[in-house]
Amino acid sequence: MDQISPDTADPNGLSADHNQLKYMPGFGNDFETEALPGALPQGMNSPQKCAYGLYGEQLSGTAFTAPSHQNERTWCYRIRPSVKHSGRYRKIDLPYWKSAPHVVDDVISLGQYRWDPVPHTEEKLTWLTGMRTMTTAGDVNTQVGMASHIYLVTQSMRDAYFYSADSELLIVPQEGRLRFCTELGVIDLEPKEIAILPRGLVYRVKVIEGPARGFVCENYGQKFELPGRGPIGANCMANRRDFKTPVAHFEDREAASTLTIKWCGQFHETKIGHSPLDVVAWHGNYAPVKYDLRNYCPIGAILFDHPDPSIFTVLTAPSGVPGTANIDFVLFRERWMVMEDTFRPPWYHKNIMSELMGNIYGQYDAKPQGFVPGGMSLHNMMLPHGPDNEAFEGASNADLKPNKLDKTMSFMFETRFPQHLTEFAAKEAPLQGDYIDCWDTLEKKFDGTPEGTWNK
């Protein structure tokens, strides 16, 4: 990878060394943090006069009257209130970033699709101009559904900031390292990690090591949460303590800047004369978070049969239907396979959910060929899919000793809604036109005898 020089004047002395960043552990915790001593009020939220001449302001992630165990909000103590970060808005176009509903007349989303990695080009791309929407589902205006994106980033955002009023973003890097400088602190992100940026949070993205490429799940609906473990109990899968939220960090910089906002699928920008990342202290439970996927502890069968892939859920965004997610984020990482008399790869099936997969690194066990790091596949709702012939024959005839799937990490964005291909996904991204052929060599083994053709 090429090393990208850090920004020449990063505020408050932040260098490109991610080891100096500090985080607070826990998922959904009520945190408090201050970058200047005494900036955070104690015992109250809105004193008549805040320390340091700061303004108190609340950022609400849920309705005021949401149940207490779901209520999310953060109190910010900032140099300027957010209304000073807004001016007259001008509509702009980011042609490759699409929102649902988005159905292209001459694009067919019915099918099984797979893509090679979207390649880098010589074009200079920021977090905003490098976003490439692959699929959309649901409706951004009614706050249900999602979109999946590939990002290609080669250039830092300089005096440019962004927030989405539509969605929270789940970011899954595949290549390169990025720094997310947010209102509530700084997160460095690299492959094998993920981050969640809440709806309404202002940030800019800096390239630490590039070019950078990865996947984004844009969640229009209820926030991501940890799945219920049920009879599994209190441990394993993703543990709360392994999620990390940044400590307070602020910018006090006077500079001509641009703030871009995504609102109801449209993009608008406003000009301001300073950095909006001016929160000196904050407390609450509505904040960005990162997680190292290497800390995910898989659960599986230890005698026979293959569990449903939902057993590998890292995060879920619930819908109004119990047990049927708006989005599940599912991880297929290194793990032991020990089941007896069992077809060990994922079995053939049709699913009411729509499954979009991405490969972070390594080889996926159900598709030994063609599904490469940086690539994606889509199996839409009620469309059959499963192992290709090589995977089927290998698993059907394998010596079923304990076997470790090693050096592999893939994931799935799964949703209850059909995912519609964008024009970019159908016509510009490197679509594998022969993907459907991977099942052509599957043979009929039935011949009317109990053993079929297995032993003939």
VENZIGI-V141252 format. One record per residue. N is the residue number from 0. RES is the residue in one letter. D_LAST is the distance of its C-alpha to the last C-alpha in Angstrom with 2 decimals. Layout:
N | RES | D_LAST
N | RES | D_LAST
This chain:
0 | M | 51.78
1 | D | 55.31
2 | Q | 57.91
3 | I | 60.00
4 | S | 63.62
5 | P | 64.74
6 | D | 67.27
7 | T | 70.68
8 | A | 72.44
9 | D | 70.10
10 | P | 72.31
11 | N | 73.36
12 | G | 72.08
13 | L | 68.34
14 | S | 66.65
15 | A | 63.12
16 | D | 62.31
17 | H | 60.04
18 | N | 60.69
19 | Q | 64.16
20 | L | 62.98
21 | K | 63.26
22 | Y | 61.22
23 | M | 61.53
24 | P | 58.51
25 | G | 57.21
26 | F | 55.61
27 | G | 58.00
28 | N | 60.83
29 | D | 64.48
30 | F | 65.59
31 | E | 69.03
32 | T | 69.83
33 | E | 72.83
34 | A | 73.43
35 | L | 77.17
36 | P | 78.69
37 | G | 80.06
38 | A | 78.51
39 | L | 76.55
40 | P | 78.71
41 | Q | 78.44
42 | G | 78.51
43 | M | 78.59
44 | N | 76.86
45 | S | 79.70
46 | P | 82.95
47 | Q | 86.01
48 | K | 85.86
49 | C | 82.76
50 | A | 83.22
51 | Y | 83.53
52 | G | 84.39
53 | L | 80.76
54 | Y | 79.62
55 | G | 77.53
56 | E | 74.70
57 | Q | 71.75
58 | L | 68.27
59 | S | 66.48
60 | G | 62.71
61 | T | 62.82
62 | A | 65.36
63 | F | 68.38
64 | T | 67.57
65 | A | 63.87
66 | P | 63.11
67 | S | 64.25
68 | H | 60.78
69 | Q | 59.72
70 | N | 63.04
71 | E | 62.97
72 | R | 66.00
73 | T | 67.62
74 | W | 71.33
75 | C | 72.18
76 | Y | 75.49
77 | R | 75.86
78 | I | 78.44
79 | R | 78.41
80 | P | 77.03
81 | S | 74.08
82 | V | 76.35
83 | K | 77.84
84 | H | 74.44
85 | S | 74.47
86 | G | 76.50
87 | R | 76.21
88 | Y | 72.61
89 | R | 71.44
90 | K | 68.15
91 | I | 65.87
92 | D | 62.51
93 | L | 59.44
94 | P | 57.27
95 | Y | 53.88
96 | W | 54.29
97 | K | 53.41
98 | S | 53.62
99 | A | 52.16
100 | P | 52.49
101 | H | 51.48
102 | V | 49.57
103 | V | 49.59
104 | D | 49.67
105 | D | 47.47
106 | V | 44.90
107 | I | 41.76
108 | S | 40.71
109 | L | 37.86
110 | G | 34.70
111 | Q | 32.69
112 | Y | 34.72
113 | R | 34.71
114 | W | 37.52
115 | D | 38.11
116 | P | 41.18
117 | V | 44.43
118 | P | 46.23
119 | H | 49.72
120 | T | 52.43
121 | E | 56.00
122 | E | 57.33
123 | K | 59.25
124 | L | 57.80
125 | T | 59.00
126 | W | 57.28
127 | L | 58.52
128 | T | 58.08
129 | G | 54.69
130 | M | 53.00
131 | R | 50.26
132 | T | 49.04
133 | M | 45.37
134 | T | 45.13
135 | T | 47.57
136 | A | 47.18
137 | G | 49.74
138 | D | 53.46
139 | V | 55.66
140 | N | 58.74
141 | T | 57.62
142 | Q | 56.17
143 | V | 52.57
144 | G | 49.44
145 | M | 48.90
146 | A | 48.41
147 | S | 46.22
148 | H | 47.68
149 | I | 47.18
150 | Y | 50.33
151 | L | 51.41
152 | V | 54.63
153 | T | 56.65
154 | Q | 60.17
155 | S | 62.01
156 | M | 63.91
157 | R | 67.60
158 | D | 70.15
159 | A | 67.51
160 | Y | 66.09
161 | F | 63.70
162 | Y | 62.75
163 | S | 60.56
164 | A | 62.11
165 | D | 58.83
166 | S | 56.34
167 | E | 55.34
168 | L | 53.16
169 | L | 50.19
170 | I | 49.86
171 | V | 46.76
172 | P | 47.58
173 | Q | 44.98
174 | E | 47.35
175 | G | 51.03
176 | R | 53.59
177 | L | 55.92
178 | R | 58.99
179 | F | 59.80
180 | C | 63.54
181 | T | 64.07
182 | E | 67.08
183 | L | 65.98
184 | G | 65.00
185 | V | 62.81
186 | I | 59.03
187 | D | 57.21
188 | L | 53.54
189 | E | 50.76
190 | P | 46.95
191 | K | 45.26
192 | E | 48.21
193 | I | 49.00
194 | A | 52.32
195 | I | 53.64
196 | L | 56.82
197 | P | 58.47
198 | R | 59.75
199 | G | 63.34
200 | L | 63.32
201 | V | 65.02
202 | Y | 63.58
203 | R | 63.27
204 | V | 60.40
205 | K | 61.00
206 | V | 58.65
207 | I | 58.61
208 | E | 55.81
209 | G | 54.39
210 | P | 52.97
211 | A | 51.49
212 | R | 48.51
213 | G | 46.92
214 | F | 46.00
215 | V | 48.31
216 | C | 47.75
217 | E | 50.94
218 | N | 51.33
219 | Y | 53.70
220 | G | 53.41
221 | Q | 54.11
222 | K | 54.06
223 | F | 51.13
224 | E | 51.13
225 | L | 48.99
226 | P | 46.39
227 | G | 47.02
228 | R | 45.09
229 | G | 45.16
230 | P | 43.84
231 | I | 43.00
232 | G | 46.75
233 | A | 49.22
234 | N | 47.29
235 | C | 44.41
236 | M | 43.16
237 | A | 46.25
238 | N | 49.41
239 | R | 52.79
240 | R | 54.53
241 | D | 52.32
242 | F | 53.60
243 | K | 56.66
244 | T | 59.58
245 | P | 62.17
246 | V | 65.78
247 | A | 68.63
248 | H | 69.44
249 | F | 71.80
250 | E | 73.11
251 | D | 76.83
252 | R | 76.93
253 | E | 79.07
254 | A | 77.19
255 | A | 76.52
256 | S | 73.06
257 | T | 70.64
258 | L | 68.82
259 | T | 65.92
260 | I | 64.77
261 | K | 61.68
262 | W | 62.77
263 | C | 60.95
264 | G | 58.76
265 | Q | 61.76
266 | F | 63.21
267 | H | 66.89
268 | E | 68.91
269 | T | 72.30
270 | K | 74.57
271 | I | 76.04
272 | G | 78.20
273 | H | 76.49
274 | S | 73.24
275 | P | 71.99
276 | L | 70.27
277 | D | 73.43
278 | V | 72.36
279 | V | 74.20
280 | A | 73.00
281 | W | 70.71
282 | H | 69.41
283 | G | 66.74
284 | N | 63.01
285 | Y | 62.26
286 | A | 61.39
287 | P | 58.81
288 | V | 56.23
289 | K | 53.65
290 | Y | 50.63
291 | D | 48.58
292 | L | 44.86
293 | R | 44.27
294 | N | 46.02
295 | Y | 43.42
296 | C | 41.77
297 | P | 38.30
298 | I | 37.22
299 | G | 33.61
300 | A | 31.31
301 | I | 31.31
302 | L | 28.84
303 | F | 26.21
304 | D | 25.78
305 | H | 27.23
306 | P | 30.85
307 | D | 32.23
308 | P | 33.51
309 | S | 37.00
310 | I | 36.96
311 | F | 37.66
312 | T | 40.77
313 | V | 43.71
314 | L | 46.20
315 | T | 46.44
316 | A | 48.97
317 | P | 49.29
318 | S | 49.88
319 | G | 51.81
320 | V | 48.68
321 | P | 47.90
322 | G | 44.54
323 | T | 43.98
324 | A | 45.10
325 | N | 47.06
326 | I | 45.21
327 | D | 42.97
328 | F | 42.73
329 | V | 39.45
330 | L | 38.61
331 | F | 35.28
332 | R | 36.45
333 | E | 35.38
334 | R | 33.95
335 | W | 31.76
336 | M | 28.32
337 | V | 27.75
338 | M | 25.87
339 | E | 23.37
340 | D | 20.01
341 | T | 21.04
342 | F | 20.05
343 | R | 23.12
344 | P | 24.13
345 | P | 26.01
346 | W | 23.91
347 | Y | 23.96
348 | H | 27.20
349 | K | 30.28
350 | N | 33.55
351 | I | 37.12
352 | M | 38.23
353 | S | 38.22
354 | E | 36.77
355 | L | 38.21
356 | M | 36.81
357 | G | 38.37
358 | N | 37.32
359 | I | 40.11
360 | Y | 38.35
361 | G | 35.01
362 | Q | 31.41
363 | Y | 30.16
364 | D | 26.86
365 | A | 25.45
366 | K | 26.41
367 | P | 26.18
368 | Q | 27.59
369 | G | 30.58
370 | F | 32.20
371 | V | 34.87
372 | P | 38.03
373 | G | 40.65
374 | G | 38.15
375 | M | 37.74
376 | S | 35.36
377 | L | 36.14
378 | H | 34.04
379 | N | 36.60
380 | M | 36.87
381 | M | 34.21
382 | L | 32.13
383 | P | 28.41
384 | H | 27.21
385 | G | 24.96
386 | P | 22.84
387 | D | 21.87
388 | N | 18.33
389 | E | 19.03
390 | A | 20.34
391 | F | 17.56
392 | E | 14.73
393 | G | 17.12
394 | A | 18.12
395 | S | 14.77
396 | N | 13.65
397 | A | 17.22
398 | D | 18.77
399 | L | 21.11
400 | K | 24.29
401 | P | 27.53
402 | N | 27.62
403 | K | 30.65
404 | L | 30.59
405 | D | 33.47
406 | K | 35.82
407 | T | 34.92
408 | M | 37.17
409 | S | 36.56
410 | F | 38.27
411 | M | 38.33
412 | F | 41.27
413 | E | 40.19
414 | T | 42.54
415 | R | 42.88
416 | F | 44.12
417 | P | 42.34
418 | Q | 42.85
419 | H | 44.38
420 | L | 44.01
421 | T | 47.26
422 | E | 48.17
423 | F | 47.84
424 | A | 44.23
425 | A | 43.30
426 | K | 45.35
427 | E | 46.50
428 | A | 44.05
429 | P | 41.14
430 | L | 38.60
431 | Q | 35.09
432 | G | 34.74
433 | D | 31.02
434 | Y | 30.09
435 | I | 28.51
436 | D | 26.07
437 | C | 24.37
438 | W | 22.15
439 | D | 21.42
440 | T | 18.14
441 | L | 16.61
442 | E | 13.62
443 | K | 13.06
444 | K | 10.03
445 | F | 11.55
446 | D | 10.66
447 | G | 12.96
448 | T | 10.95
449 | P | 11.92
450 | E | 8.75
451 | G | 8.06
452 | T | 5.14
453 | W | 5.81
454 | N | 3.80
455 | K | 0.00
